Amino acid sequence: MERIYIGMGSNLADPAEQLRSAVEALAQLPQSELAGVSAFYQSDSLLPGQPRYTNAVAALDSTLAPLALLDALQAIENGQGRERLERWGPRTLDLDILLFGDRLIDEPRLKVPHYQMQERAFVLYPLAELAPVDLRLADGRTLAELLAACPFVGLERLPKNQY
């Protein structure tokens, strides 16, 4: 089994409920065990004029191959009404593989560690709730270094009763 971290985000159709449903679906994946889920956070969209996003990170232990997991995540997104109309557009659900064990993956459909995660507080701070303090990414960077370079700005940690 490998530890995999999955970023989750939604800004349409009751985002917190979308994330709760995604967590339930992740827990049902074959050859996998849900190991934890961070708190939910709200942040502004990367593009102006969109509703705020609700984000979280899930930890999954799995023996699925990376592209098989990607296919399963996209099936969950599609099952929850995901439409890919524009890059960074509003969405019911976005599931991204952030880290896959200690692997570096560079496939046309999948890049791990997830590109630009180092610039996204809405990814790093939920990830830090689940990952070991001394986590070192496959490319040599530490989570602590990424956090130090990405301040907790524009994030709001939701109270437990909202997730």
LOTI-514934 format. One line per 5 residues: number of its first residue (from 0); their letters; for each residue x, y, z of N, C-alpha, C. Coordinates in steps of 0.02 Angstrom, whole numbers. Layout:
N
NUM	a	X,Y,Z,X,Y,Z,X,Y,Z  ...
This chain:
163
0	meriy	42,-60,0,0,0,0,44,62,0  21,111,-36,55,176,-38,8,229,-10  37,278,24,-3,335,49,-9,385,-8  -70,404,-22,-86,451,-75,-126,507,-45  -108,568,-64,-145,627,-40,-185,655,-99
5	igmgs	-249,667,-86,-294,690,-138,-323,757,-118  -313,807,-160,-343,873,-150,-414,871,-175  -459,903,-136,-530,905,-153,-553,977,-153  -594,996,-202,-620,1063,-204,-687,1066,-238  -729,1114,-218,-794,1124,-248,-816,1196,-236
10	nladp	-851,1225,-286,-881,1290,-274,-952,1294,-304  -982,1237,-317,-1051,1235,-342,-1091,1182,-305  -1157,1193,-303,-1205,1142,-280,-1188,1117,-210  -1187,1163,-161,-1172,1146,-91,-1103,1114,-84  -1050,1155,-90,-982,1129,-92,-964,1082,-33
15	aeqlr	-984,1099,27,-967,1056,84,-998,987,75  -1060,985,50,-1093,920,38,-1058,883,-18  -1035,919,-69,-997,886,-123,-935,852,-95  -900,887,-50,-839,856,-20,-856,798,24  -911,803,63,-931,747,106,-948,686,62
20	savea	-983,697,7,-999,641,-38,-937,611,-69  -889,654,-86,-826,630,-115,-789,587,-65  -788,607,-2,-755,568,50,-787,499,56  -853,497,54,-888,432,56,-869,389,-4  -864,419,-62,-845,381,-122,-773,357,-118
25	laqlp	-728,399,-92,-658,378,-84,-653,317,-38  -694,317,14,-693,262,62,-716,196,31  -750,200,-26,-776,139,-60,-731,115,-116  -676,150,-131,-633,130,-186,-602,61,-173  -597,19,-225,-567,-47,-216,-492,-41,-201
30	qsela	-466,-91,-166,-395,-94,-150,-370,-32,-114  -414,0,-76,-398,64,-45,-431,70,23  -400,110,65,-427,125,131,-419,199,144  -473,232,162,-470,303,180,-434,310,247  -379,347,248,-338,353,308,-351,417,347
35	gvsaf	-382,466,316,-396,528,352,-420,583,305  -451,634,334,-475,691,297,-460,753,338  -435,805,306,-420,867,340,-485,905,356  -477,960,391,-532,1007,399,-550,1035,330  -608,1066,326,-628,1100,264,-608,1173,270
40	yqsds	-587,1201,214,-566,1271,211,-603,1305,155  -615,1370,162,-641,1410,108,-588,1458,83  -589,1469,17,-542,1516,-13,-574,1546,-75  -547,1603,-95,-571,1635,-156,-549,1593,-216  -586,1599,-270,-569,1565,-332,-506,1596,-362
45	llpgq	-471,1556,-401,-413,1582,-438,-434,1632,-491  -496,1627,-515,-522,1674,-564,-575,1718,-532  -574,1783,-547,-624,1827,-517,-695,1812,-541  -743,1828,-498,-813,1820,-517,-843,1753,-503  -805,1706,-476,-831,1640,-460,-847,1637,-385
50	prytn	-893,1591,-367,-905,1580,-295,-842,1555,-261  -839,1566,-195,-783,1540,-155,-782,1464,-158  -722,1437,-151,-712,1364,-151,-711,1338,-79  -733,1277,-72,-722,1238,-11,-672,1184,-31  -618,1179,9,-563,1132,-6,-547,1089,54
55	avaal	-518,1032,41,-492,987,93,-443,939,59  -410,899,100,-365,847,75,-383,782,110  -382,728,70,-394,661,97,-330,621,91  -317,578,139,-262,530,136,-292,461,122  -263,428,72,-288,363,50,-229,315,48
60	dstla	-238,256,76,-189,202,69,-217,155,16  -177,142,-37,-203,104,-93,-149,65,-129  -171,12,-161,-127,-26,-206,-145,-13,-279  -192,32,-292,-211,49,-360,-152,82,-396  -145,69,-460,-95,103,-501,-116,176,-510
65	plall	-69,221,-520,-85,292,-525,-140,309,-576  -135,282,-636,-186,299,-687,-253,266,-672  -253,208,-640,-315,177,-619,-349,220,-565  -310,247,-519,-338,291,-468,-364,355,-501  -326,383,-547,-349,443,-582,-417,430,-615
70	dalqa	-423,373,-650,-487,356,-682,-543,351,-630  -529,321,-573,-579,314,-520,-599,383,-493  -551,427,-484,-566,495,-460,-608,533,-510  -592,526,-574,-631,561,-625,-702,533,-629  -710,468,-616,-777,438,-615,-818,467,-556
75	iengq	-785,477,-499,-819,508,-442,-840,580,-460  -794,618,-490,-810,686,-512,-870,686,-558  -868,643,-609,-922,640,-658,-988,621,-625  -985,574,-577,-1044,553,-541,-1076,608,-500  -1036,658,-483,-1061,715,-445,-1072,776,-489
80	grerl	-1079,764,-554,-1099,817,-600,-1043,861,-627  -981,839,-622,-925,880,-647,-930,889,-723  -925,951,-745,-921,967,-816,-857,1006,-827  -818,987,-876,-755,1020,-891,-764,1070,-947  -790,1129,-929,-806,1179,-980,-750,1229,-989
85	erwgp	-715,1247,-936,-659,1294,-941,-608,1278,-888  -544,1291,-904,-492,1279,-855,-502,1326,-796  -497,1297,-735,-507,1333,-672,-577,1363,-667  -624,1336,-705,-693,1360,-701,-728,1333,-640  -788,1357,-627,-826,1331,-571,-840,1256,-579
90	rtldl	-845,1221,-524,-855,1149,-529,-890,1121,-467  -927,1067,-479,-958,1033,-423,-906,996,-382  -855,969,-417,-804,931,-380,-740,927,-421  -685,937,-387,-619,928,-417,-579,884,-370  -554,828,-395,-512,782,-356,-444,777,-391
95	dillf	-391,796,-356,-324,796,-385,-277,753,-344  -238,711,-376,-186,673,-342,-128,721,-329  -116,736,-266,-62,782,-247,4,746,-242  4,692,-204,64,651,-192,44,578,-196  87,538,-225,74,466,-231,135,430,-204
100	gdrli	133,414,-139,191,384,-107,251,429,-116  307,399,-135,367,440,-148,382,444,-222  330,436,-263,339,433,-336,341,503,-367  382,508,-419,379,563,-467,344,534,-528  289,564,-549,251,539,-606,246,595,-657
105	deprl	265,580,-718,261,629,-772,231,595,-833  165,589,-831,126,560,-885,86,616,-918  65,607,-980,23,659,-1011,-39,676,-970  -69,626,-937,-130,638,-899,-118,652,-825  -57,642,-800,-46,646,-728,25,669,-713
110	kvphy	29,722,-673,94,747,-649,92,746,-572  140,712,-542,144,707,-469,216,716,-449  232,759,-399,185,799,-360,144,846,-405  83,861,-382,38,901,-421,69,969,-436  66,989,-499,96,1053,-519,63,1110,-481
115	qmqer	101,1158,-464,81,1220,-430,53,1210,-359  57,1150,-332,32,1142,-263,71,1185,-215  135,1198,-231,177,1238,-187,153,1311,-182  110,1332,-228,85,1401,-229,15,1407,-199  -13,1352,-177,-84,1352,-159,-93,1335,-85
120	afvly	-106,1388,-46,-117,1379,25,-176,1332,38  -227,1333,-6,-286,1291,3,-271,1218,-7  -211,1202,-31,-187,1132,-36,-139,1117,21  -91,1161,32,-37,1147,79,-60,1143,152  -103,1188,174,-123,1188,244,-167,1128,262
125	plael	-215,1109,220,-251,1046,235,-205,985,232  -159,985,183,-111,930,178,-70,923,242  -49,980,270,-8,979,330,-44,950,390  -110,949,389,-148,918,444,-141,842,444  -127,813,385,-126,741,378,-57,711,371
130	apvdl	-12,749,340,54,723,323,102,727,382  152,683,384,202,688,437,239,755,433  260,779,490,295,843,494,356,845,449  391,790,443,453,788,404,442,763,333  381,768,306,367,743,239,413,775,188
135	rladg	445,733,149,488,756,93,456,731,29  444,778,-17,415,760,-81,466,723,-123  443,686,-173,487,646,-216,538,690,-252  522,754,-261,569,798,-295,618,832,-247  616,812,-183,665,836,-135,641,892,-89
140	rtlae	587,926,-108,561,980,-66,527,952,-4  530,988,51,494,967,111,429,1007,116  381,977,149,318,1011,160,329,1074,202  374,1070,250,389,1128,292,415,1186,250  458,1172,201,483,1225,157,427,1255,116
145	llaac	383,1213,90,327,1239,51,281,1283,93  267,1261,154,225,1301,198,257,1368,215  321,1368,227,356,1430,245,353,1480,188  351,1456,126,350,1500,68,279,1518,45  228,1491,77,159,1502,56,117,1520,117
150	pfvgl	111,1584,132,76,1605,193,2,1586,193  -24,1579,252,-95,1563,264,-135,1628,252  -144,1644,188,-179,1706,169,-238,1688,126  -295,1718,140,-354,1706,99,-390,1641,115  -368,1608,167,-400,1545,188,-442,1556,250
155	erlpk	-496,1519,254,-538,1518,314,-552,1446,331  -527,1424,389,-541,1356,412,-612,1354,438  -652,1310,410,-722,1306,431,-729,1271,498  -777,1293,538,-790,1257,601,-811,1185,588  -794,1141,633,-806,1069,625,-879,1055,608
160	nqy	-926,1093,635,-997,1080,622,-1018,1097,550  -973,1126,510,-988,1141,441,-959,1090,393  -929,1036,420,-906,982,378,-913,918,415
